[in-house]
């Protein structure tokens, strides 16, 4: 299972999402027999990278705010 495949929520994975959706349209029966599995694996990897990227940004912002607080405190 994967999160909703909306392009605006997953800009880093937009190209793979489009390919995956096209595969499902092009292979309405084959998708149940592994026709789109490779794209699904790529999509899962992309979502994991996206989460890792967001986690890194969040951590950076958290550390940066702490640094600012330490500099500003009297």
CHARMM-style PDB file with segment names, atoms N, HN, CA, C and O in Angstrom:
ATOM      1  N   UNK     1       0.845  -1.176   0.000  1.00  0.00      PROA
ATOM      2  CA  UNK     1       0.000   0.000   0.000  1.00  0.00      PROA
ATOM      3  C   UNK     1       0.890   1.239   0.000  1.00  0.00      PROA
ATOM      4  O   UNK     1       2.005   1.211   0.521  1.00  0.00      PROA
ATOM      5  N   UNK     2       0.406   2.291  -0.569  1.00  0.00      PROA
ATOM      6  HN  UNK     2      -0.500   2.313  -0.992  1.00  0.00      PROA
ATOM      7  CA  UNK     2       1.157   3.531  -0.649  1.00  0.00      PROA
ATOM      8  C   UNK     2       0.240   4.701  -0.324  1.00  0.00      PROA
ATOM      9  O   UNK     2      -0.982   4.558  -0.353  1.00  0.00      PROA
ATOM     10  N   UNK     3       0.827   5.871  -0.010  1.00  0.00      PROA
ATOM     11  HN  UNK     3       1.820   5.987   0.013  1.00  0.00      PROA
ATOM     12  CA  UNK     3      -0.012   7.044   0.260  1.00  0.00      PROA
ATOM     13  C   UNK     3      -0.740   7.479  -1.012  1.00  0.00      PROA
ATOM     14  O   UNK     3      -0.391   7.031  -2.104  1.00  0.00      PROA
ATOM     15  N   UNK     4      -1.741   8.343  -0.884  1.00  0.00      PROA
ATOM     16  HN  UNK     4      -2.024   8.707   0.003  1.00  0.00      PROA
ATOM     17  CA  UNK     4      -2.439   8.831  -2.080  1.00  0.00      PROA
ATOM     18  C   UNK     4      -1.440   9.411  -3.089  1.00  0.00      PROA
ATOM     19  O   UNK     4      -0.521  10.141  -2.720  1.00  0.00      PROA
ATOM     20  N   UNK     5      -1.635   9.077  -4.342  1.00  0.00      PROA
ATOM     21  HN  UNK     5      -2.382   8.483  -4.641  1.00  0.00      PROA
ATOM     22  CA  UNK     5      -0.680   9.456  -5.376  1.00  0.00      PROA
ATOM     23  C   UNK     5      -1.026  10.808  -5.986  1.00  0.00      PROA
ATOM     24  O   UNK     5      -1.384  10.894  -7.161  1.00  0.00      PROA
ATOM     25  N   UNK     6      -0.919  11.844  -5.196  1.00  0.00      PROA
ATOM     26  HN  UNK     6      -0.628  11.774  -4.242  1.00  0.00      PROA
ATOM     27  CA  UNK     6      -1.163  13.196  -5.691  1.00  0.00      PROA
ATOM     28  C   UNK     6       0.181  13.846  -5.977  1.00  0.00      PROA
ATOM     29  O   UNK     6       1.077  13.851  -5.133  1.00  0.00      PROA
ATOM     30  N   UNK     7       0.307  14.389  -7.168  1.00  0.00      PROA
ATOM     31  HN  UNK     7      -0.421  14.385  -7.854  1.00  0.00      PROA
ATOM     32  CA  UNK     7       1.588  14.939  -7.607  1.00  0.00      PROA
ATOM     33  C   UNK     7       2.037  16.121  -6.757  1.00  0.00      PROA
ATOM     34  O   UNK     7       3.228  16.263  -6.480  1.00  0.00      PROA
ATOM     35  N   UNK     8       1.102  16.968  -6.340  1.00  0.00      PROA
ATOM     36  HN  UNK     8       0.135  16.852  -6.565  1.00  0.00      PROA
ATOM     37  CA  UNK     8       1.494  18.152  -5.573  1.00  0.00      PROA
ATOM     38  C   UNK     8       2.003  17.806  -4.179  1.00  0.00      PROA
ATOM     39  O   UNK     8       2.739  18.589  -3.578  1.00  0.00      PROA
ATOM     40  N   UNK     9       1.619  16.646  -3.659  1.00  0.00      PROA
ATOM     41  HN  UNK     9       1.020  16.011  -4.147  1.00  0.00      PROA
ATOM     42  CA  UNK     9       2.087  16.244  -2.325  1.00  0.00      PROA
ATOM     43  C   UNK     9       3.414  15.506  -2.388  1.00  0.00      PROA
ATOM     44  O   UNK     9       4.102  15.369  -1.376  1.00  0.00      PROA
ATOM     45  N   UNK    10       3.778  15.028  -3.580  1.00  0.00      PROA
ATOM     46  HN  UNK    10       3.219  15.139  -4.402  1.00  0.00      PROA
ATOM     47  CA  UNK    10       5.011  14.254  -3.742  1.00  0.00      PROA
ATOM     48  C   UNK    10       5.791  14.730  -4.970  1.00  0.00      PROA
ATOM     49  O   UNK    10       5.980  13.961  -5.913  1.00  0.00      PROA
ATOM     50  N   UNK    11       6.240  15.978  -4.971  1.00  0.00      PROA
ATOM     51  HN  UNK    11       6.086  16.603  -4.205  1.00  0.00      PROA
ATOM     52  CA  UNK    11       6.919  16.505  -6.165  1.00  0.00      PROA
ATOM     53  C   UNK    11       8.204  15.760  -6.514  1.00  0.00      PROA
ATOM     54  O   UNK    11       8.571  15.683  -7.686  1.00  0.00      PROA
ATOM     55  N   UNK    12       8.888  15.214  -5.519  1.00  0.00      PROA
ATOM     56  HN  UNK    12       8.590  15.276  -4.567  1.00  0.00      PROA
ATOM     57  CA  UNK    12      10.123  14.485  -5.790  1.00  0.00      PROA
ATOM     58  C   UNK    12       9.857  13.178  -6.555  1.00  0.00      PROA
ATOM     59  O   UNK    12      10.744  12.662  -7.236  1.00  0.00      PROA
ATOM     60  N   UNK    13       8.653  12.658  -6.440  1.00  0.00      PROA
ATOM     61  HN  UNK    13       7.932  13.076  -5.887  1.00  0.00      PROA
ATOM     62  CA  UNK    13       8.311  11.368  -7.038  1.00  0.00      PROA
ATOM     63  C   UNK    13       7.314  11.503  -8.188  1.00  0.00      PROA
ATOM     64  O   UNK    13       6.756  10.504  -8.643  1.00  0.00      PROA
ATOM     65  N   UNK    14       7.087  12.718  -8.656  1.00  0.00      PROA
ATOM     66  HN  UNK    14       7.540  13.529  -8.286  1.00  0.00      PROA
ATOM     67  CA  UNK    14       6.033  12.981  -9.641  1.00  0.00      PROA
ATOM     68  C   UNK    14       6.185  12.151 -10.914  1.00  0.00      PROA
ATOM     69  O   UNK    14       5.204  11.608 -11.425  1.00  0.00      PROA
ATOM     70  N   UNK    15       7.404  12.052 -11.423  1.00  0.00      PROA
ATOM     71  HN  UNK    15       8.200  12.492 -11.008  1.00  0.00      PROA
ATOM     72  CA  UNK    15       7.623  11.311 -12.672  1.00  0.00      PROA
ATOM     73  C   UNK    15       7.280   9.823 -12.503  1.00  0.00      PROA
ATOM     74  O   UNK    15       6.648   9.224 -13.373  1.00  0.00      PROA
ATOM     75  N   UNK    16       7.697   9.246 -11.397  1.00  0.00      PROA
ATOM     76  HN  UNK    16       8.211   9.733 -10.690  1.00  0.00      PROA
ATOM     77  CA  UNK    16       7.414   7.826 -11.149  1.00  0.00      PROA
ATOM     78  C   UNK    16       5.924   7.616 -10.918  1.00  0.00      PROA
ATOM     79  O   UNK    16       5.363   6.617 -11.367  1.00  0.00      PROA
ATOM     80  N   UNK    17       5.281   8.544 -10.226  1.00  0.00      PROA
ATOM     81  HN  UNK    17       5.736   9.356  -9.861  1.00  0.00      PROA
ATOM     82  CA  UNK    17       3.833   8.445 -10.004  1.00  0.00      PROA
ATOM     83  C   UNK    17       3.103   8.417 -11.341  1.00  0.00      PROA
ATOM     84  O   UNK    17       2.206   7.601 -11.551  1.00  0.00      PROA
ATOM     85  N   UNK    18       3.494   9.314 -12.242  1.00  0.00      PROA
ATOM     86  HN  UNK    18       4.223   9.977 -12.071  1.00  0.00      PROA
ATOM     87  CA  UNK    18       2.841   9.358 -13.560  1.00  0.00      PROA
ATOM     88  C   UNK    18       3.054   8.057 -14.327  1.00  0.00      PROA
ATOM     89  O   UNK    18       2.121   7.550 -14.949  1.00  0.00      PROA
ATOM     90  N   UNK    19       4.265   7.514 -14.292  1.00  0.00      PROA
ATOM     91  HN  UNK    19       5.023   7.926 -13.787  1.00  0.00      PROA
ATOM     92  CA  UNK    19       4.553   6.247 -14.965  1.00  0.00      PROA
ATOM     93  C   UNK    19       3.726   5.113 -14.361  1.00  0.00      PROA
ATOM     94  O   UNK    19       3.183   4.277 -15.084  1.00  0.00      PROA
ATOM     95  N   UNK    20       3.637   5.092 -13.028  1.00  0.00      PROA
ATOM     96  HN  UNK    20       4.078   5.771 -12.441  1.00  0.00      PROA
ATOM     97  CA  UNK    20       2.890   4.045 -12.328  1.00  0.00      PROA
ATOM     98  C   UNK    20       1.398   4.121 -12.667  1.00  0.00      PROA
ATOM     99  O   UNK    20       0.765   3.099 -12.930  1.00  0.00      PROA
ATOM    100  N   UNK    21       0.848   5.322 -12.660  1.00  0.00      PROA
ATOM    101  HN  UNK    21       1.363   6.152 -12.446  1.00  0.00      PROA
ATOM    102  CA  UNK    21      -0.574   5.488 -13.002  1.00  0.00      PROA
ATOM    103  C   UNK    21      -0.835   5.093 -14.452  1.00  0.00      PROA
ATOM    104  O   UNK    21      -1.861   4.486 -14.759  1.00  0.00      PROA
ATOM    105  N   UNK    22       0.096   5.438 -15.344  1.00  0.00      PROA
ATOM    106  HN  UNK    22       0.929   5.931 -15.095  1.00  0.00      PROA
ATOM    107  CA  UNK    22      -0.047   5.065 -16.750  1.00  0.00      PROA
ATOM    108  C   UNK    22       0.013   3.539 -16.900  1.00  0.00      PROA
ATOM    109  O   UNK    22      -0.742   2.957 -17.679  1.00  0.00      PROA
ATOM    110  N   UNK    23       0.897   2.910 -16.163  1.00  0.00      PROA
ATOM    111  HN  UNK    23       1.510   3.382 -15.530  1.00  0.00      PROA
ATOM    112  CA  UNK    23       1.009   1.452 -16.202  1.00  0.00      PROA
ATOM    113  C   UNK    23      -0.314   0.809 -15.785  1.00  0.00      PROA
ATOM    114  O   UNK    23      -0.753  -0.158 -16.407  1.00  0.00      PROA
ATOM    115  N   UNK    24      -0.943   1.330 -14.751  1.00  0.00      PROA
ATOM    116  HN  UNK    24      -0.587   2.116 -14.246  1.00  0.00      PROA
ATOM    117  CA  UNK    24      -2.228   0.789 -14.297  1.00  0.00      PROA
ATOM    118  C   UNK    24      -3.325   0.973 -15.351  1.00  0.00      PROA
ATOM    119  O   UNK    24      -4.189   0.112 -15.519  1.00  0.00      PROA
ATOM    120  N   UNK    25      -3.278   2.099 -16.052  1.00  0.00      PROA
ATOM    121  HN  UNK    25      -2.576   2.798 -15.916  1.00  0.00      PROA
ATOM    122  CA  UNK    25      -4.256   2.345 -17.116  1.00  0.00      PROA
ATOM    123  C   UNK    25      -3.989   1.426 -18.307  1.00  0.00      PROA
ATOM    124  O   UNK    25      -4.915   0.844 -18.872  1.00  0.00      PROA
ATOM    125  N   UNK    26      -2.715   1.300 -18.683  1.00  0.00      PROA
ATOM    126  HN  UNK    26      -1.963   1.772 -18.224  1.00  0.00      PROA
ATOM    127  CA  UNK    26      -2.343   0.487 -19.836  1.00  0.00      PROA
ATOM    128  C   UNK    26      -2.503  -1.014 -19.597  1.00  0.00      PROA
ATOM    129  O   UNK    26      -2.684  -1.774 -20.548  1.00  0.00      PROA
ATOM    130  N   UNK    27      -2.437  -1.443 -18.351  1.00  0.00      PROA
ATOM    131  HN  UNK    27      -2.289  -0.825 -17.578  1.00  0.00      PROA
ATOM    132  CA  UNK    27      -2.490  -2.871 -18.010  1.00  0.00      PROA
ATOM    133  C   UNK    27      -3.527  -3.125 -16.913  1.00  0.00      PROA
ATOM    134  O   UNK    27      -3.160  -3.479 -15.792  1.00  0.00      PROA
ATOM    135  N   UNK    28      -4.819  -2.950 -17.221  1.00  0.00      PROA
ATOM    136  HN  UNK    28      -5.117  -2.663 -18.131  1.00  0.00      PROA
ATOM    137  CA  UNK    28      -5.847  -3.080 -16.179  1.00  0.00      PROA
ATOM    138  C   UNK    28      -5.914  -4.482 -15.555  1.00  0.00      PROA
ATOM    139  O   UNK    28      -6.291  -4.613 -14.390  1.00  0.00      PROA
ATOM    140  N   UNK    29      -5.567  -5.495 -16.285  1.00  0.00      PROA
ATOM    141  HN  UNK    29      -5.262  -5.389 -17.231  1.00  0.00      PROA
ATOM    142  CA  UNK    29      -5.560  -6.859 -15.731  1.00  0.00      PROA
ATOM    143  C   UNK    29      -4.140  -7.219 -15.285  1.00  0.00      PROA
ATOM    144  O   UNK    29      -3.937  -7.798 -14.218  1.00  0.00      PROA
ATOM    145  N   UNK    30      -3.169  -6.865 -16.121  1.00  0.00      PROA
ATOM    146  HN  UNK    30      -3.334  -6.394 -16.988  1.00  0.00      PROA
ATOM    147  CA  UNK    30      -1.778  -7.199 -15.836  1.00  0.00      PROA
ATOM    148  C   UNK    30      -1.260  -6.617 -14.532  1.00  0.00      PROA
ATOM    149  O   UNK    30      -0.338  -7.168 -13.930  1.00  0.00      PROA
ATOM    150  N   UNK    31      -1.839  -5.513 -14.091  1.00  0.00      PROA
ATOM    151  HN  UNK    31      -2.588  -5.065 -14.579  1.00  0.00      PROA
ATOM    152  CA  UNK    31      -1.380  -4.903 -12.834  1.00  0.00      PROA
ATOM    153  C   UNK    31      -1.581  -5.849 -11.656  1.00  0.00      PROA
ATOM    154  O   UNK    31      -0.877  -5.748 -10.651  1.00  0.00      PROA
ATOM    155  N   UNK    32      -2.538  -6.769 -11.773  1.00  0.00      PROA
ATOM    156  HN  UNK    32      -3.110  -6.852 -12.589  1.00  0.00      PROA
ATOM    157  CA  UNK    32      -2.777  -7.735 -10.702  1.00  0.00      PROA
ATOM    158  C   UNK    32      -1.793  -8.903 -10.759  1.00  0.00      PROA
ATOM    159  O   UNK    32      -1.708  -9.693  -9.819  1.00  0.00      PROA
ATOM    160  N   UNK    33      -1.057  -9.010 -11.854  1.00  0.00      PROA
ATOM    161  HN  UNK    33      -1.126  -8.368 -12.618  1.00  0.00      PROA
ATOM    162  CA  UNK    33      -0.119 -10.114 -12.042  1.00  0.00      PROA
ATOM    163  C   UNK    33       1.324  -9.634 -12.154  1.00  0.00      PROA
ATOM    164  O   UNK    33       2.163 -10.319 -12.739  1.00  0.00      PROA
ATOM    165  N   UNK    34       1.612  -8.471 -11.601  1.00  0.00      PROA
ATOM    166  HN  UNK    34       0.930  -7.915 -11.126  1.00  0.00      PROA
ATOM    167  CA  UNK    34       2.983  -7.997 -11.507  1.00  0.00      PROA
ATOM    168  C   UNK    34       3.481  -7.132 -12.648  1.00  0.00      PROA
ATOM    169  O   UNK    34       4.671  -6.827 -12.720  1.00  0.00      PROA
ATOM    170  N   UNK    35       2.597  -6.738 -13.530  1.00  0.00      PROA
ATOM    171  HN  UNK    35       1.630  -6.986 -13.471  1.00  0.00      PROA
ATOM    172  CA  UNK    35       3.008  -5.931 -14.676  1.00  0.00      PROA
ATOM    173  C   UNK    35       3.630  -4.590 -14.253  1.00  0.00      PROA
ATOM    174  O   UNK    35       4.508  -4.073 -14.944  1.00  0.00      PROA
ATOM    175  N   UNK    36       3.188  -4.036 -13.142  1.00  0.00      PROA
ATOM    176  HN  UNK    36       2.475  -4.456 -12.581  1.00  0.00      PROA
ATOM    177  CA  UNK    36       3.662  -2.714 -12.696  1.00  0.00      PROA
ATOM    178  C   UNK    36       4.519  -2.799 -11.435  1.00  0.00      PROA
ATOM    179  O   UNK    36       4.758  -1.786 -10.777  1.00  0.00      PROA
ATOM    180  N   UNK    37       4.978  -3.993 -11.098  1.00  0.00      PROA
ATOM    181  HN  UNK    37       4.784  -4.816 -11.632  1.00  0.00      PROA
ATOM    182  CA  UNK    37       5.700  -4.194  -9.843  1.00  0.00      PROA
ATOM    183  C   UNK    37       7.004  -3.402  -9.778  1.00  0.00      PROA
ATOM    184  O   UNK    37       7.322  -2.824  -8.739  1.00  0.00      PROA
ATOM    185  N   UNK    38       7.758  -3.369 -10.869  1.00  0.00      PROA
ATOM    186  HN  UNK    38       7.500  -3.839 -11.713  1.00  0.00      PROA
ATOM    187  CA  UNK    38       9.023  -2.623 -10.863  1.00  0.00      PROA
ATOM    188  C   UNK    38       8.797  -1.145 -10.554  1.00  0.00      PROA
ATOM    189  O   UNK    38       9.550  -0.537  -9.794  1.00  0.00      PROA
ATOM    190  N   UNK    39       7.748  -0.576 -11.154  1.00  0.00      PROA
ATOM    191  HN  UNK    39       7.136  -1.070 -11.772  1.00  0.00      PROA
ATOM    192  CA  UNK    39       7.437   0.825 -10.878  1.00  0.00      PROA
ATOM    193  C   UNK    39       6.986   1.012  -9.431  1.00  0.00      PROA
ATOM    194  O   UNK    39       7.290   2.032  -8.812  1.00  0.00      PROA
ATOM    195  N   UNK    40       6.271   0.041  -8.898  1.00  0.00      PROA
ATOM    196  HN  UNK    40       6.024  -0.787  -9.400  1.00  0.00      PROA
ATOM    197  CA  UNK    40       5.821   0.102  -7.503  1.00  0.00      PROA
ATOM    198  C   UNK    40       7.026   0.116  -6.569  1.00  0.00      PROA
ATOM    199  O   UNK    40       7.054   0.862  -5.590  1.00  0.00      PROA
ATOM    200  N   UNK    41       8.013  -0.706  -6.874  1.00  0.00      PROA
ATOM    201  HN  UNK    41       7.990  -1.313  -7.669  1.00  0.00      PROA
ATOM    202  CA  UNK    41       9.227  -0.755  -6.056  1.00  0.00      PROA
ATOM    203  C   UNK    41       9.960   0.589  -6.135  1.00  0.00      PROA
ATOM    204  O   UNK    41      10.404   1.117  -5.115  1.00  0.00      PROA
ATOM    205  N   UNK    42      10.082   1.138  -7.343  1.00  0.00      PROA
ATOM    206  HN  UNK    42       9.721   0.710  -8.171  1.00  0.00      PROA
ATOM    207  CA  UNK    42      10.715   2.451  -7.503  1.00  0.00      PROA
ATOM    208  C   UNK    42       9.948   3.526  -6.743  1.00  0.00      PROA
ATOM    209  O   UNK    42      10.551   4.417  -6.144  1.00  0.00      PROA
ATOM    210  N   UNK    43       8.626   3.444  -6.766  1.00  0.00      PROA
ATOM    211  HN  UNK    43       8.137   2.720  -7.252  1.00  0.00      PROA
ATOM    212  CA  UNK    43       7.785   4.413  -6.075  1.00  0.00      PROA
ATOM    213  C   UNK    43       7.975   4.307  -4.566  1.00  0.00      PROA
ATOM    214  O   UNK    43       8.099   5.324  -3.884  1.00  0.00      PROA
ATOM    215  N   UNK    44       7.999   3.092  -4.042  1.00  0.00      PROA
ATOM    216  HN  UNK    44       7.898   2.265  -4.596  1.00  0.00      PROA
ATOM    217  CA  UNK    44       8.230   2.895  -2.606  1.00  0.00      PROA
ATOM    218  C   UNK    44       9.582   3.469  -2.181  1.00  0.00      PROA
ATOM    219  O   UNK    44       9.690   4.120  -1.142  1.00  0.00      PROA
ATOM    220  N   UNK    45      10.610   3.220  -2.997  1.00  0.00      PROA
ATOM    221  HN  UNK    45      10.522   2.691  -3.841  1.00  0.00      PROA
ATOM    222  CA  UNK    45      11.945   3.759  -2.690  1.00  0.00      PROA
ATOM    223  C   UNK    45      11.937   5.285  -2.707  1.00  0.00      PROA
ATOM    224  O   UNK    45      12.545   5.931  -1.853  1.00  0.00      PROA
ATOM    225  N   UNK    46      11.247   5.842  -3.680  1.00  0.00      PROA
ATOM    226  HN  UNK    46      10.753   5.317  -4.373  1.00  0.00      PROA
ATOM    227  CA  UNK    46      11.166   7.295  -3.786  1.00  0.00      PROA
ATOM    228  C   UNK    46      10.459   7.892  -2.569  1.00  0.00      PROA
ATOM    229  O   UNK    46      10.905   8.901  -2.022  1.00  0.00      PROA
ATOM    230  N   UNK    47       9.361   7.271  -2.148  1.00  0.00      PROA
ATOM    231  HN  UNK    47       8.998   6.452  -2.592  1.00  0.00      PROA
ATOM    232  CA  UNK    47       8.643   7.764  -0.967  1.00  0.00      PROA
ATOM    233  C   UNK    47       9.539   7.694   0.266  1.00  0.00      PROA
ATOM    234  O   UNK    47       9.515   8.606   1.094  1.00  0.00      PROA
ATOM    235  N   UNK    48      10.328   6.630   0.404  1.00  0.00      PROA
ATOM    236  HN  UNK    48      10.348   5.889  -0.268  1.00  0.00      PROA
ATOM    237  CA  UNK    48      11.233   6.518   1.549  1.00  0.00      PROA
ATOM    238  C   UNK    48      12.296   7.615   1.504  1.00  0.00      PROA
ATOM    239  O   UNK    48      12.625   8.206   2.532  1.00  0.00      PROA
ATOM    240  N   UNK    49      12.833   7.887   0.304  1.00  0.00      PROA
ATOM    241  HN  UNK    49      12.566   7.406  -0.531  1.00  0.00      PROA
ATOM    242  CA  UNK    49      13.824   8.954   0.169  1.00  0.00      PROA
ATOM    243  C   UNK    49      13.206  10.315   0.488  1.00  0.00      PROA
ATOM    244  O   UNK    49      13.837  11.174   1.104  1.00  0.00      PROA
ATOM    245  N   UNK    50      11.972  10.487   0.060  1.00  0.00      PROA
ATOM    246  HN  UNK    50      11.459   9.789  -0.440  1.00  0.00      PROA
ATOM    247  CA  UNK    50      11.262  11.740   0.321  1.00  0.00      PROA
ATOM    248  C   UNK    50      11.110  11.960   1.822  1.00  0.00      PROA
ATOM    249  O   UNK    50      11.326  13.068   2.313  1.00  0.00      PROA
ATOM    250  N   UNK    51      10.741  10.914   2.547  1.00  0.00      PROA
ATOM    251  HN  UNK    51      10.565  10.015   2.148  1.00  0.00      PROA
ATOM    252  CA  UNK    51      10.583  11.009   4.002  1.00  0.00      PROA
ATOM    253  C   UNK    51      11.936  11.291   4.650  1.00  0.00      PROA
ATOM    254  O   UNK    51      12.025  12.114   5.560  1.00  0.00      PROA
ATOM    255  N   UNK    52      12.991  10.614   4.187  1.00  0.00      PROA
ATOM    256  HN  UNK    52      12.919   9.945   3.447  1.00  0.00      PROA
ATOM    257  CA  UNK    52      14.331  10.853   4.732  1.00  0.00      PROA
ATOM    258  C   UNK    52      14.759  12.296   4.501  1.00  0.00      PROA
ATOM    259  O   UNK    52      15.331  12.931   5.386  1.00  0.00      PROA
ATOM    260  N   UNK    53      14.481  12.803   3.320  1.00  0.00      PROA
ATOM    261  HN  UNK    53      14.016  12.287   2.601  1.00  0.00      PROA
ATOM    262  CA  UNK    53      14.816  14.185   2.973  1.00  0.00      PROA
ATOM    263  C   UNK    53      14.077  15.153   3.892  1.00  0.00      PROA
ATOM    264  O   UNK    53      14.671  16.101   4.406  1.00  0.00      PROA
ATOM    265  N   UNK    54      12.789  14.917   4.097  1.00  0.00      PROA
ATOM    266  HN  UNK    54      12.306  14.147   3.679  1.00  0.00      PROA
ATOM    267  CA  UNK    54      11.979  15.778   4.972  1.00  0.00      PROA
ATOM    268  C   UNK    54      12.479  15.690   6.405  1.00  0.00      PROA
ATOM    269  O   UNK    54      12.534  16.699   7.107  1.00  0.00      PROA
ATOM    270  N   UNK    55      12.850  14.469   6.852  1.00  0.00      PROA
ATOM    271  HN  UNK    55      12.805  13.649   6.281  1.00  0.00      PROA
ATOM    272  CA  UNK    55      13.389  14.305   8.202  1.00  0.00      PROA
ATOM    273  C   UNK    55      14.689  15.089   8.372  1.00  0.00      PROA
ATOM    274  O   UNK    55      14.917  15.695   9.419  1.00  0.00      PROA
ATOM    275  N   UNK    56      15.541  15.078   7.347  1.00  0.00      PROA
ATOM    276  HN  UNK    56      15.356  14.586   6.497  1.00  0.00      PROA
ATOM    277  CA  UNK    56      16.803  15.823   7.417  1.00  0.00      PROA
ATOM    278  C   UNK    56      16.539  17.325   7.515  1.00  0.00      PROA
ATOM    279  O   UNK    56      17.180  18.021   8.302  1.00  0.00      PROA
ATOM    280  N   UNK    57      15.614  17.810   6.731  1.00  0.00      PROA
ATOM    281  HN  UNK    57      15.093  17.244   6.092  1.00  0.00      PROA
ATOM    282  CA  UNK    57      15.279  19.235   6.770  1.00  0.00      PROA
ATOM    283  C   UNK    57      14.711  19.603   8.140  1.00  0.00      PROA
ATOM    284  O   UNK    57      15.070  20.632   8.712  1.00  0.00      PROA
ATOM    285  N   UNK    58      13.834  18.766   8.656  1.00  0.00      PROA
ATOM    286  HN  UNK    58      13.543  17.929   8.193  1.00  0.00      PROA
ATOM    287  CA  UNK    58      13.246  19.020   9.974  1.00  0.00      PROA
ATOM    288  C   UNK    58      14.321  19.051  11.046  1.00  0.00      PROA
ATOM    289  O   UNK    58      14.323  19.933  11.906  1.00  0.00      PROA
ATOM    290  N   UNK    59      15.238  18.087  10.997  1.00  0.00      PROA
ATOM    291  HN  UNK    59      15.237  17.371  10.299  1.00  0.00      PROA
ATOM    292  CA  UNK    59      16.327  18.043  11.967  1.00  0.00      PROA
ATOM    293  C   UNK    59      17.205  19.284  11.847  1.00  0.00      PROA
ATOM    294  O   UNK    59      17.576  19.888  12.853  1.00  0.00      PROA
ATOM    295  N   UNK    60      17.533  19.658  10.623  1.00  0.00      PROA
ATOM    296  HN  UNK    60      17.231  19.168   9.806  1.00  0.00      PROA
ATOM    297  CA  UNK    60      18.351  20.852  10.407  1.00  0.00      PROA
ATOM    298  C   UNK    60      17.674  22.083  10.998  1.00  0.00      PROA
ATOM    299  O   UNK    60      18.311  22.870  11.698  1.00  0.00      PROA
ATOM    300  N   UNK    61      16.388  22.249  10.718  1.00  0.00      PROA
ATOM    301  HN  UNK    61      15.870  21.609  10.150  1.00  0.00      PROA
ATOM    302  CA  UNK    61      15.647  23.407  11.249  1.00  0.00      PROA
ATOM    303  C   UNK    61      15.627  23.385  12.765  1.00  0.00      PROA
ATOM    304  O   UNK    61      15.787  24.425  13.404  1.00  0.00      PROA
ATOM    305  N   UNK    62      15.433  22.213  13.345  1.00  0.00      PROA
ATOM    306  HN  UNK    62      15.303  21.368  12.826  1.00  0.00      PROA
ATOM    307  CA  UNK    62      15.420  22.076  14.796  1.00  0.00      PROA
ATOM    308  C   UNK    62      16.769  22.494  15.377  1.00  0.00      PROA
ATOM    309  O   UNK    62      16.822  23.265  16.334  1.00  0.00      PROA
ATOM    310  N   UNK    63      17.855  21.986  14.799  1.00  0.00      PROA
ATOM    311  HN  UNK    63      17.811  21.359  14.021  1.00  0.00      PROA
ATOM    312  CA  UNK    63      19.193  22.321  15.290  1.00  0.00      PROA
ATOM    313  C   UNK    63      19.507  23.794  15.082  1.00  0.00      PROA
ATOM    314  O   UNK    63      20.120  24.427  15.942  1.00  0.00      PROA
ATOM    315  N   UNK    64      19.098  24.334  13.965  1.00  0.00      PROA
ATOM    316  HN  UNK    64      18.601  23.820  13.266  1.00  0.00      PROA
ATOM    317  CA  UNK    64      19.345  25.738  13.658  1.00  0.00      PROA
ATOM    318  C   UNK    64      18.623  26.636  14.664  1.00  0.00      PROA
ATOM    319  O   UNK    64      19.193  27.624  15.127  1.00  0.00      PROA
ATOM    320  N   UNK    65      17.392  26.307  15.003  1.00  0.00      PROA
ATOM    321  HN  UNK    65      16.929  25.504  14.627  1.00  0.00      PROA
ATOM    322  CA  UNK    65      16.637  27.105  15.975  1.00  0.00      PROA
ATOM    323  C   UNK    65      17.298  27.058  17.347  1.00  0.00      PROA
ATOM    324  O   UNK    65      17.368  28.067  18.047  1.00  0.00      PROA
ATOM    325  N   UNK    66      17.774  25.893  17.718  1.00  0.00      PROA
ATOM    326  HN  UNK    66      17.717  25.073  17.149  1.00  0.00      PROA
ATOM    327  CA  UNK    66      18.468  25.794  19.003  1.00  0.00      PROA
ATOM    328  C   UNK    66      19.719  26.665  18.994  1.00  0.00      PROA
ATOM    329  O   UNK    66      19.997  27.364  19.968  1.00  0.00      PROA
ATOM    330  N   UNK    67      20.472  26.627  17.899  1.00  0.00      PROA
ATOM    331  HN  UNK    67      20.246  26.060  17.107  1.00  0.00      PROA
ATOM    332  CA  UNK    67      21.676  27.431  17.771  1.00  0.00      PROA
ATOM    333  C   UNK    67      21.354  28.922  17.912  1.00  0.00      PROA
ATOM    334  O   UNK    67      22.055  29.653  18.610  1.00  0.00      PROA
ATOM    335  N   UNK    68      20.301  29.354  17.249  1.00  0.00      PROA
ATOM    336  HN  UNK    68      19.732  28.760  16.681  1.00  0.00      PROA
ATOM    337  CA  UNK    68      19.880  30.762  17.339  1.00  0.00      PROA
ATOM    338  C   UNK    68      19.504  31.097  18.781  1.00  0.00      PROA
ATOM    339  O   UNK    68      19.874  32.158  19.283  1.00  0.00      PROA
ATOM    340  N   UNK    69      18.780  30.214  19.444  1.00  0.00      PROA
ATOM    341  HN  UNK    69      18.478  29.353  19.036  1.00  0.00      PROA
ATOM    342  CA  UNK    69      18.378  30.467  20.836  1.00  0.00      PROA
ATOM    343  C   UNK    69      19.602  30.611  21.741  1.00  0.00      PROA
ATOM    344  O   UNK    69      19.620  31.459  22.632  1.00  0.00      PROA
ATOM    345  N   UNK    70      20.626  29.780  21.511  1.00  0.00      PROA
ATOM    346  HN  UNK    70      20.612  29.091  20.787  1.00  0.00      PROA
ATOM    347  CA  UNK    70      21.811  29.860  22.344  1.00  0.00      PROA
ATOM    348  C   UNK    70      22.583  31.150  22.099  1.00  0.00      PROA
ATOM    349  O   UNK    70      23.188  31.694  23.023  1.00  0.00      PROA
ATOM    350  N   UNK    71      22.569  31.637  20.879  1.00  0.00      PROA
ATOM    351  HN  UNK    71      22.078  31.195  20.129  1.00  0.00      PROA
ATOM    352  CA  UNK    71      23.279  32.876  20.554  1.00  0.00      PROA
ATOM    353  C   UNK    71      22.523  34.089  21.103  1.00  0.00      PROA
ATOM    354  O   UNK    71      23.145  35.037  21.582  1.00  0.00      PROA
ATOM    355  N   UNK    72      21.205  34.066  21.037  1.00  0.00      PROA
ATOM    356  HN  UNK    72      20.701  33.295  20.648  1.00  0.00      PROA
ATOM    357  CA  UNK    72      20.389  35.216  21.431  1.00  0.00      PROA
ATOM    358  C   UNK    72      20.260  35.335  22.959  1.00  0.00      PROA
ATOM    359  O   UNK    72      20.148  36.443  23.483  1.00  0.00      PROA
ATOM    360  N   UNK    73      20.274  34.198  23.675  1.00  0.00      PROA
ATOM    361  HN  UNK    73      20.365  33.298  23.249  1.00  0.00      PROA
ATOM    362  CA  UNK    73      20.115  34.261  25.132  1.00  0.00      PROA
ATOM    363  C   UNK    73      21.226  35.084  25.765  1.00  0.00      PROA
ATOM    364  O   UNK    73      22.382  34.992  25.353  1.00  0.00      PROA
ATOM    365  N   UNK    74      20.876  35.899  26.777  1.00  0.00      PROA
ATOM    366  HN  UNK    74      19.936  35.974  27.112  1.00  0.00      PROA
ATOM    367  CA  UNK    74      21.890  36.719  27.462  1.00  0.00      PROA
ATOM    368  C   UNK    74      22.802  35.895  28.354  1.00  0.00      PROA
ATOM    369  OT1 UNK    74      23.701  36.443  28.992  1.00  0.00      PROA
TER     370      UNK     74
END
